[in-house]
Amino acid sequence: MPSVAIASTEFADAAETQADALGMSDAKRVLVQHPIQDANPAQMCAKADAIVDQVIAALSN
């Protein structure tokens, strides 16, 4: 099943380290602009819009 991990830019290194530790170095990842936690709905929509093409591409390859 195609999948892609989505993490915020602040945690890019942690996502890579965790994937490596789990033997999943080739796992597909897309980074979304940090911060996430305090983003309002409109900001979250903008963040999602900014990466949707990357997510589709990762799922399609």
N, C-alpha and C positions, 0 to 999 in steps of 0.2 A: 504494500500500500504506500503510495507516495506521501511523503511528509516533509515538513520544514519546521525548524525551530525558529521562533521569533523572540529576540531579546533586545533590550534597550542598549544603546551605544555604550552606556556606562559599564555594562556587564559583558562586553565583547570578549575580553580576556578570560573572564570566568567561564563563559559559555564554551570557549575553545578548550580550556583546561579540563572542564567536566567531560566534554565529548571525548577528548583524548584518554582520560582516565577510564572511561567506559568502553574504550575500544571502538569508538565511533568517530574517528578523526575525519572521515569523509561525509559525516552528516551535514545536510544542507542547513544553512543558517541565514536569516535575514535580520538585519539590525534596524530598529526603529529609534528615532531621535528621543533621547532622554531629556527630561524626566517624563514618567508615565503616571506615577502615583497621584500627583496633584493636578493632572490635566482634566479640564472640563470636557463635557461631551463633544463640543465643537472642535476642541483641540485634538481629542482622540480621533475624531473623524479625519481631520487633516493629516494626522500621523499615519493613519491607516491608508489614506489615499496616496500618501507619498511612497508607500512600499508595496502596494497591491500588485503592481507589474512585476516586481522582484519575486514576490511570493508565487504568483502564477508561473513565472519562468522556472523557479526552483521545482515546483510541482510537476512541470511539464517535461523536465529533462531527466 
